[in-house]
Amino acid sequence: MDLTHRPAADQLRAMERGEVSSRELTAAHLERIARHPEQHAVVTVDHDGAMAAAAAADERRAAGRTGGALLGLPVTVKDSLETAGLRTTCGSQDLAAHLPERDADAVARLRTAGAVVIGKTNTPPMCQDLQTSNPLFGTTPHPVDPRRTAGGSSGGEAAAVATHLSPLGIGSDLAGSLRLPGHYCGVHSLRPSHGIVPTRGHIPRSPGWLTPTDMLTVGPLARTAADLDLALDALAGPSPDDGVAWRLELPAPRHERLHEYRIGIWADDPYCRVDAETRALLDDVAKALHGAGARVDATTRPVGMADSDRLFQRLMFAASAAGAAPEAFASEVTAAGNLPPEKVSPGAAFLRARTMRHRDWLLADEERALLRKRWAAYFDGIDILITPAAPTAALPDLSGVPVPERYLTVDGERRGYWEQTAWLNLAGPVRLPAATVPVGSTADGLPLGVQLIGPYLADRTVTHVAGLLASGMADDRPGRGGNSG
């Protein structure tokens, strides 16, 4: 098989055995990118820089200096993460000529691990959509059906991994921006525990901004759960400012074998119903877990989905106000002040959250802390919670439709466009690690995945169960659970 189609770990082993050089492997990926411009996935290519880095990696390996766990591996980076001397636009025309002077901290950690950055992947303007399209680079189509979306906002990265343009990449996730594209495109994704991967250098916070959004994470997209672990080894750790004083040592997986795990399943909810094919997939997962001897709890719920989602939205809208222009924010403050107290609508909720007083934010933050305690108590008796990743498989491409007019359809019922991420938003406000794992497909051949949520800092447990589940589902149902594209 073409080595570009293999997981990242296989590509690294091939280099270690001397079967291929980093220069050959990097050139193969660059050639593949050049042959598939229709993907609109890798939108800025650093050919010369990548080949120079690959040559340096080969020299280090020949000299017996390993130089990091990702030595010589070609990788891609979401175009929201700054890269020194390489254009970083975040899909915005205002940043079309932005050449950062330094790498984002997460990108710097990749390079320290020996990775070869070959290019930047597409994102919607300022990461503010669940589909990946912008005026600079166009639309990233779904890797299986180009009439559908790759998701967003890390849609370019998910499509690049799915179509073998890159074996491994990093993106970002606030409201499912890693996990939704991973689910839609049929690749693995990981939103790490909040705070364990530095986020400085991520846009849409303006270039040069030092403080991160309080729910943003940076994490990997890959072809296997083992590759997620490989990336986590490189990415997780203190920021440069904190590294003088502390180190990170994530706990090992809670158990070794699937039958030892206690697994919760939350298959559906009145707040965000899933379609028949997604529900059938969750039933298949439950049967496979029972068959493997795992202890399954399909009734206990850690939190109420509606209350959790409303809190997430309040915190997200409040955080987004930091980037608003002064004049625009002043107008929002005025509009919010003019709202009648009895006014209840999505627009009113948005304005009130965007313009809340600091006291109100502190009360919301306290509510978040109480929510975290409820999740922690739930994980005293459960190791991993499995939920749908989204209500459906990948939606049709709606990039040409104004956002207020977009919607999704669930078993014939018209639903709100932003409900795509309601299940993914469970992990966001409470800083928990969460992965999406491709374990099935629709009758039309579209990938279907599930979400795994674990206790805070139990990222290794999440990736371990992800690997066991993907393997078990593939063995149980031939042809399911593999990579699409």
C-alpha positions in Angstrom: 0.0 0.0 0.0 1.1 3.6 -0.7 2.8 4.7 2.5 0.9 8.0 2.4 -2.2 6.0 3.1 -0.8 4.4 6.3 -1.2 5.8 9.9 1.4 8.1 11.2 2.9 5.5 13.5 3.5 3.2 10.5 5.2 6.0 8.6 7.5 6.7 11.5 8.4 3.0 11.8 9.2 2.8 8.1 11.6 5.7 8.6 13.1 4.1 11.6 13.7 0.9 9.7 15.3 2.8 6.8 12.6 1.8 4.4 11.9 5.4 3.4 13.6 8.8 4.2 11.8 11.8 5.5 12.7 13.5 2.3 11.0 10.8 0.3 7.9 10.7 2.5 7.6 14.5 2.6 7.9 14.7 -1.2 5.3 12.0 -1.6 2.8 14.0 0.5 3.6 17.3 -1.3 3.1 15.5 -4.6 -0.2 14.2 -3.5 -1.3 17.7 -2.4 -0.3 19.1 -5.8 -2.3 16.3 -7.6 -5.5 17.1 -5.7 -6.1 20.8 -5.7 -9.9 20.1 -5.8 -9.8 19.2 -2.1 -9.1 22.8 -1.1 -7.8 21.2 2.1 -4.1 22.2 2.3 -4.3 25.9 1.2 -0.8 27.1 1.9 2.1 24.7 1.1 5.7 25.2 2.5 7.5 23.1 -0.1 11.0 24.5 0.4 10.7 24.7 4.2 9.3 21.2 4.5 12.0 19.7 2.3 14.7 21.5 4.3 13.2 20.2 7.5 13.0 16.7 6.1 16.6 16.8 5.1 17.6 17.9 8.6 15.6 15.1 10.1 17.3 12.5 7.9 20.7 13.9 8.9 19.8 13.6 12.6 18.5 10.1 12.2 21.6 9.1 10.3 23.8 10.5 13.0 21.9 8.6 15.7 20.2 11.6 17.2 16.5 10.8 17.4 15.4 14.4 17.9 11.9 13.7 19.0 9.0 11.2 18.8 7.8 12.7 15.4 11.2 13.0 13.8 10.7 13.4 10.0 6.9 12.9 10.0 5.1 15.3 7.6 2.2 17.1 9.4 -0.3 19.8 8.6 -1.6 22.6 10.8 -4.9 24.4 10.8 -4.6 27.9 9.3 -5.8 29.4 12.6 -2.5 28.5 14.3 0.4 30.9 13.6 3.5 29.6 11.8 6.7 31.6 11.7 7.3 33.0 8.2 4.4 31.0 6.8 1.1 32.7 5.9 -1.6 32.4 8.5 -5.0 33.8 7.5 -7.6 32.0 9.6 -9.7 32.2 6.4 -10.0 36.0 6.7 -9.3 38.5 3.9 -8.1 40.9 6.6 -5.2 38.5 7.3 -4.5 37.4 3.8 -0.9 38.8 4.0 -0.3 37.9 7.7 3.2 36.4 8.2 3.7 35.6 11.9 7.1 36.2 13.4 6.9 33.1 15.7 5.1 29.8 15.9 2.0 29.2 18.0 3.2 27.3 21.1 1.5 24.1 19.9 3.2 24.3 16.5 6.6 24.9 18.3 6.0 21.7 20.3 5.4 19.8 17.1 8.7 21.1 15.6 10.5 20.3 18.8 9.2 16.7 18.4 10.8 16.6 14.9 7.6 17.0 12.9 7.9 18.5 9.3 5.2 21.1 8.8 4.2 20.8 5.1 1.3 23.2 5.0 -1.7 24.9 6.4 -5.3 23.7 6.2 -8.5 25.5 5.4 -10.9 27.0 7.9 -14.0 29.2 7.7 -13.3 32.9 8.3 -12.1 33.4 11.8 -13.2 29.8 12.7 -16.8 31.0 12.9 -18.8 28.3 11.0 -19.5 24.6 11.1 -18.6 24.4 7.3 -15.2 25.2 5.8 -15.4 27.8 3.2 -14.0 31.3 2.7 -13.3 33.9 0.0 -9.6 33.2 0.0 -9.4 29.5 -0.7 -12.9 28.3 -1.5 -14.8 25.4 0.0 -13.3 22.2 1.4 -15.7 19.3 0.2 -16.4 16.1 2.0 -13.9 13.4 1.2 -16.6 10.9 0.2 -19.3 13.0 -1.3 -18.3 16.5 -2.6 -21.9 17.6 -2.4 -21.6 17.5 1.4 -19.5 19.4 4.0 -16.3 18.4 5.6 -17.5 20.2 8.7 -15.8 23.1 10.5 -14.0 24.8 11.7 -11.1 22.3 11.3 -12.7 20.9 8.1 -9.6 21.4 6.0 -7.5 19.4 8.5 -10.0 16.5 8.8 -10.3 16.3 5.0 -6.5 16.4 4.6 -6.1 13.4 6.9 -9.0 11.5 5.4 -7.7 12.0 1.8 -4.1 11.1 2.6 -2.7 14.5 2.1 -1.3 14.4 5.6 -0.9 11.5 8.1 -1.5 13.8 11.1 -2.6 17.3 11.8 -3.6 19.7 14.5 -6.6 21.9 14.8 -8.6 23.6 17.5 -11.9 23.0 19.3 -14.2 25.3 21.2 -17.6 24.2 20.1 -16.7 20.9 18.4 -14.4 22.3 15.7 -12.1 19.2 15.8 -14.7 16.6 16.6 -17.4 17.5 14.2 -15.1 17.4 11.1 -13.5 14.3 12.5 -17.0 12.7 12.7 -18.1 13.9 9.3 -14.9 12.9 7.5 -14.4 9.5 9.2 -11.1 10.2 11.1 -10.2 10.2 14.7 -10.1 13.4 16.7 -9.2 14.4 20.2 -10.1 17.5 22.2 -7.6 17.3 25.1 -8.4 18.2 28.7 -8.5 22.0 28.8 -5.2 23.6 29.7 -2.8 20.8 28.9 -1.9 22.0 25.4 -0.8 25.7 25.1 -3.1 27.8 22.9 -1.1 31.0 22.5 -0.8 31.9 18.9 -4.3 30.8 17.9 -6.5 33.1 15.9 -9.4 34.4 16.0 -7.9 36.1 19.1 -6.0 38.9 17.3 -2.3 38.2 16.3 -0.2 39.1 19.3 -2.9 38.4 21.8 -1.6 36.4 24.8 -4.7 35.2 26.7 -6.7 32.3 25.4 -10.4 31.8 25.1 -11.3 29.9 28.3 -12.9 26.9 26.5 -10.5 26.6 23.5 -8.3 23.6 23.1 -5.7 22.6 20.5 -5.6 18.9 19.5 -4.9 16.3 16.8 -6.8 14.7 13.9 -5.5 11.3 12.8 -6.3 7.9 11.3 -6.0 5.9 14.4 -6.4 6.3 18.2 -2.7 5.3 18.6 -1.8 8.3 16.4 -3.9 10.6 18.6 -1.7 9.3 21.5 1.4 9.9 19.5 0.4 13.5 18.9 -0.6 14.1 22.5 2.9 13.1 23.6 4.2 15.9 21.5 1.6 18.5 22.2 0.8 18.2 25.9 2.8 20.1 28.5 3.3 23.5 30.0 3.6 26.7 28.0 7.1 28.1 27.6 6.5 30.5 30.5 5.4 27.7 32.8 7.9 25.1 31.7 10.5 26.3 34.1 8.5 25.1 37.1 6.2 22.2 36.2 5.9 19.1 34.1 2.8 17.2 32.9 2.4 13.5 33.5 -1.0 12.2 32.3 -2.2 9.1 34.1 -2.1 5.8 32.3 -5.4 4.3 31.1 -7.6 3.2 33.9 -7.7 -0.4 32.6 -6.0 -2.6 30.1 -8.8 -4.6 28.5 -12.3 -3.6 27.2 -14.1 -6.0 29.5 -12.6 -4.2 32.6 -14.1 -0.8 31.7 -17.3 0.6 33.1 -18.9 2.5 30.2 -21.9 4.8 30.1 -23.9 5.2 27.0 -26.1 8.2 26.4 -27.7 7.3 23.1 -30.4 10.0 22.6 -32.0 12.9 24.4 -35.2 14.9 23.9 -33.1 18.1 23.8 -31.2 17.0 20.7 -32.7 13.9 19.0 -30.5 11.9 16.7 -31.5 10.2 13.4 -32.4 6.5 13.0 -29.0 5.6 11.6 -27.1 7.3 14.4 -29.3 5.6 17.0 -28.8 2.2 15.3 -25.0 2.8 15.5 -25.3 3.5 19.3 -27.2 0.3 19.6 -24.5 -1.6 17.7 -21.9 -0.1 20.0 -23.8 -1.1 23.1 -24.1 -4.7 21.8 -20.4 -4.8 21.0 -19.5 -3.6 24.5 -21.8 -6.2 26.1 -20.3 -8.8 23.9 -16.8 -7.9 25.0 -17.8 -8.2 28.6 -17.7 -4.4 29.5 -20.0 -3.2 32.2 -22.5 -0.9 30.5 -24.8 1.7 32.1 -27.3 3.2 29.6 -29.5 4.9 32.1 -27.4 7.2 34.4 -26.9 10.8 33.1 -24.1 13.0 34.5 -26.0 16.3 33.8 -29.1 17.7 32.1 -28.2 18.3 28.4 -30.4 21.4 28.1 -29.0 23.2 31.1 -25.4 22.2 30.2 -25.9 23.5 26.6 -27.4 26.8 27.7 -24.5 27.4 30.1 -22.0 26.5 27.4 -23.6 29.0 25.0 -23.6 31.8 27.6 -19.9 31.3 28.3 -19.0 31.0 24.6 -20.9 34.2 23.7 -19.4 36.1 26.6 -15.8 35.0 25.6 -16.4 36.0 21.9 -17.1 39.6 22.9 -13.4 40.1 23.6 -12.7 40.3 19.9 -15.4 42.7 19.0 -14.6 46.2 17.8 -15.4 48.9 20.4 -18.1 50.5 18.3 -19.8 47.2 17.5 -19.7 46.2 21.2 -21.1 49.5 22.3 -24.0 48.9 19.9 -24.6 45.5 21.4 -24.6 46.9 24.9 -27.2 49.4 23.9 -29.3 46.7 22.1 -29.1 44.4 25.1 -30.2 47.2 27.4 -33.2 47.9 25.3 -34.4 44.3 25.4 -37.7 43.8 27.3 -37.1 41.6 30.3 -39.7 39.1 29.0 -38.0 38.8 25.6 -36.9 35.2 25.0 -35.3 34.3 21.7 -31.9 33.1 20.5 -31.0 36.6 19.5 -31.9 38.0 22.9 -29.9 35.2 24.6 -26.9 36.0 22.5 -27.0 39.8 23.3 -27.4 39.2 27.0 -24.6 36.7 27.1 -22.2 38.9 25.0 -22.8 41.9 27.2 -23.1 40.3 30.7 -21.6 42.1 33.7 -18.5 40.6 35.2 -20.6 39.6 38.3 -22.9 37.6 36.0 -19.9 35.9 34.4 -18.6 35.0 37.8 -22.0 33.4 38.7 -21.9 31.5 35.4 -18.4 30.4 36.1 -19.5 29.1 39.5 -22.3 27.2 37.8 -19.6 25.7 35.6 -17.7 24.6 38.7 -20.8 22.9 40.1 -21.3 21.2 36.8 -17.7 19.9 36.9 -18.3 18.4 40.3 -21.4 16.5 39.0 -19.3 15.1 36.1 -16.5 14.1 38.6 -19.0 12.3 40.7 -20.4 10.5 37.7 -16.9 9.4 36.7 -16.4 7.8 40.2 -18.6 5.0 38.9 -18.0 5.2 35.1 -14.7 5.2 33.2 -15.9 6.6 29.8 -19.2 8.0 28.5 -20.1 7.3 24.9 -22.6 9.6 23.1 -23.5 10.4 19.6 -21.0 12.7 17.9 -23.8 14.6 16.1 -27.4 14.1 15.2 -26.6 12.9 11.7 -23.8 12.2 9.3 -22.3 15.0 7.2 -24.8 17.6 6.0 -25.1 18.9 2.5 -22.8 21.7 1.6 -24.6 24.9 2.7 -21.7 27.3 2.2 -23.7 29.3 -0.4 -26.7 29.6 1.9 -26.9 32.6 4.4 -26.3 31.2 7.9 -29.7 32.3 9.2 -31.4 30.2 6.5 -29.4 27.0 7.1 -30.9 24.0 8.9 -30.4 20.3 9.4 -32.9 17.6 8.9 -33.3 14.7 11.4 -35.6 11.9 10.1 -37.6 14.5 8.1 -37.8 17.1 10.9 -36.2 20.5 10.3 -33.9 21.5 13.1 -31.6 24.4 14.0 -28.3 24.6 12.1 -26.2 24.9 15.3 -27.7 21.8 16.8 -25.0 19.8 15.0 -22.7 20.4 17.9 -25.1 20.0 20.9 -23.7 16.6 21.8 -20.1 17.9 21.4 -20.8 20.9 23.7 -21.2 18.6 26.7 -17.5 18.5 27.2 -16.7 22.1 26.4 -17.7 24.0 29.5 -16.4 21.4 31.9 -12.9 21.0 30.4 -13.1 17.3 29.8 -11.2 15.3 27.2 -13.3 14.0 24.4 -12.7 12.1 21.2 -14.6 11.2 18.1 -14.1 7.7 16.7 -15.3 6.4 13.3 -17.1 3.1 13.9 -19.7 2.9 11.2 -21.3 4.3 8.1 -24.7 5.2 6.7 -26.5 3.3 3.9 -25.1 5.9 1.5 -21.5 5.2 2.7 -21.0 8.3 4.8 -18.9 7.9 7.9 -20.6 7.7 11.3 -18.8 8.1 14.6 -19.4 8.3 18.3 -18.0 10.6 20.9 -16.1 9.4 24.0 -15.9 11.7 27.0 -13.6 10.9 29.9 -12.7 12.4 33.3 -10.5 15.5 33.5 -6.9 14.6 32.7 -7.9 11.0 31.7 -6.9 11.7 28.1 -5.0 8.4 27.9 -8.1 6.5 29.0 -10.1 8.2 26.3 -7.6 7.3 23.5 -7.2 3.8 24.9 -10.9 3.0 24.8 -11.2 4.8 21.4 -8.6 2.3 20.0 -10.3 -0.7 21.6 -13.7 0.3 20.4 -12.6 1.1 16.8 -10.8 -2.3 16.7 -13.8 -4.2 18.2 -16.3 -2.6 15.9 -14.2 -3.3 12.8 -13.8 -6.9 13.9 -17.5 -7.3 14.7 -18.8 -5.6 11.5 -16.5 -6.0 8.6 -16.0 -2.9 6.5 -17.0 -0.6 9.3 -14.8 1.6 11.4 -12.1 2.2 8.8 -10.9 5.5 7.3 -13.0 7.1 4.6 -11.5 8.8 1.6 
